[in-house]
Structure formats: structure tokens, C-alpha cells
Amino acid sequence: MKFTKMQGIGNDYVYINCFEETVKDPSAVARFVSDRHFGIGSDGLILIRPSQVADCEMDMYNLDGSQGAMCGNGIRCVAKYVFDHGIVNKTSISIATKSGIKYVDLTVKDGKASLIRVNMGSPILQATQIPVVADTEQVIDAPIQVDGQEYHYTAVSMGNPHAIVYVEDTDSLDLAKIGPSFENHVNFPDRINTEFVQVLDKHTVKMRVWERGSGETLACGTGACAVAVASILNGHVSPDTPVTVKLLGGDLQIFWNRSENLVYMTGPAVTVFDGQIDLSFLGE
Ligand SMILES: N[C@H](CCC[C@H](N)C(=O)O)C(=O)O
């Protein structure tokens, strides 16, 4: 089975071109290829499929094999892959996802896509619409008890659910402890992606993320969008200019166009290497 390893500011996935390959059990493949010792090593698996309604389809699986509904760093890499491999010969591309069709614009350098802007759609703020059953209808500053301590979070969905928690210092967080406690909290029966955010100034925030199904990753594109929206709603950053979201793996520029109610994310996508892997023991 041919694959391509790609990363978007350090959020790395194994990509399989399903215009050419067939994957019977994506969840099992995701669990195996993601293992950094026995497999390839990644935050999960992304299948690039043909689509009847868009130029292609992105089908994303977390490290634990659970299927994700949307992936911001992943969709930038999918756009780069289909352009660089000549599957799509244009710089404005539509990509079907489990959270609807997304529209992407590529900047090309030396014949390859280098910087990608994604229209991520509208943030979902109503608690009733977010697959996050909080014990309150409140989506801003909602209280929650985690490991015996009270926290307050803002709930934002970008097609996948996020809880955004503001802290004084992200570097000192014991994410390996607090992350799973949020991810598996009784308030979140579908589990949750949790972003811990430190405000640096009116245009810049710094974040770490514990992802549902993947654990701490170096970056989360949908999470960065959710953080920008939450930071504007909470009055932490200017609503009129792009927010620079600083993640462990790099920076993303996020702009929430309030008149359109659309969130735009701009960032890089990088091809690391191509490879072949024998998955016959999985029945692939
Ligand atoms: N890393 C992805 C998000 C994956 C979300 C996934 N963990 C879930 O919702 O289950 C991103 O760049 O947006």
C-alpha cells in the first residue's frame, strides 16, 4: 500500500490516495500506521477519496481509529496533495468532508502548493448544536468540575467539538493528566478536543491542545479556529483583524469574517516522504 507522510505545522498524518488504493478497514489501518514504534508514526490517517460533489473528499481518522468530522491541518495537506499530484489542476479546490464541503485557495511556489487558505465555514456556538452535552446551555465561560477543580470553558464547534480553557501559562500545564480528564468527561459523551490558551496580546494567543482520539498534538487547525472565535467572543483579542495562533508546531493566521460569519485559516502544508507499507496482515 502506497502512502504519503505529510504535516501541517507538525500535525502529522499518513495520507493514502484512494483514487488509486482501496482501504477496507480505515480504523484498523489508522491504529497501526499511527504507532510511532511499530507503524509509521502519525497523529492519524487521512484518506483522499474521489467525490461526486467536490473535487475530492477527505476522510480522517484519529490515532485511536475513531473517525473525525473535520481536520484543519489535514485539509491543507489534502489540497496540496491533489494539486501537486495533478489530480486537480486548479488553485481553488473544493473538498468534501464529514462536516460539509470546504473551499480552499492555494499559493503555488515552484509548481507546488506551499501556503493554503481554507474557508472553514461558520463556527457553531449554540450548546444544543454542539455534540457537547454540557450541564448548561451556556457556551461562554461554562463551568465544569475536572479532577476536583473548577474550570470555565467556551464551547465552539468547527464541525468537530472543542472546549477552550484560558490559563496563565500553557507551558506549565500537565497536559498528560488534565487532557484525558477533559476528553473523557461525563459532560462530553462524544468526547472533546480541548485547547488550553494563553493570551499574549490583542492579536496573538498561544495554545496547546489535547485532541480527542489522538492526545497532545503539536497543532490542531480546527482547534486554532475555535480558539480564535472563542478569544474574540471573550473579548481577549481584536475582532477586526486576523488572530495569530501560536501552536507548538508553528503559527496559523485565523480571520473570522463576522459579516459573512465565515472563518478563514491560512497556513502551510508539507510533504515529508512517500513510502510503501505491507498491510496484508490487516487484510488490506
Ligand atoms: N488535528 C485536526 C483536528 C482533529 C479533530 C479530531 N481529534 C476529532 O475531532 O476527533 C485539525 O487540525 O483540525
The ligand as an SDF file (V2000), in Angstrom:
LIG
                    3D

 13 12  0  0  0  0  0  0  0  0999 V2000
   -5.9430   17.8080   14.1350 N   0  0  0  0  0  0  0  0  0  0  0  0
   -7.1840   18.1820   13.4810 C   0  0  0  0  0  0  0  0  0  0  0  0
   -8.3880   18.0430   14.3610 C   0  0  0  0  0  0  0  0  0  0  0  0
   -8.7560   16.6410   14.5600 C   0  0  0  0  0  0  0  0  0  0  0  0
  -10.0190   16.5630   15.3750 C   0  0  0  0  0  0  0  0  0  0  0  0
  -10.1850   15.1720   15.9270 C   0  0  0  0  0  0  0  0  0  0  0  0
   -9.2700   14.9340   17.0270 N   0  0  0  0  0  0  0  0  0  0  0  0
  -11.6130   14.9200   16.4050 C   0  0  0  0  0  0  0  0  0  0  0  0
  -12.4300   15.8460   16.3920 O   0  0  0  0  0  0  0  0  0  0  0  0
  -11.8870   13.7920   16.7720 O   0  0  0  0  0  0  0  0  0  0  0  0
   -7.1320   19.5850   12.9290 C   0  0  0  0  0  0  0  0  0  0  0  0
   -6.0510   20.0080   12.5070 O   0  0  0  0  0  0  0  0  0  0  0  0
   -8.1980   20.2550   12.8770 O   0  0  0  0  0  0  0  0  0  0  0  0
  1  2  1  0
  2  3  1  0
  2 11  1  0
  3  4  1  0
  4  5  1  0
  5  6  1  0
  6  7  1  0
  6  8  1  0
  8  9  2  0
  8 10  1  0
 11 12  2  0
 11 13  1  0
M  END
$$$$
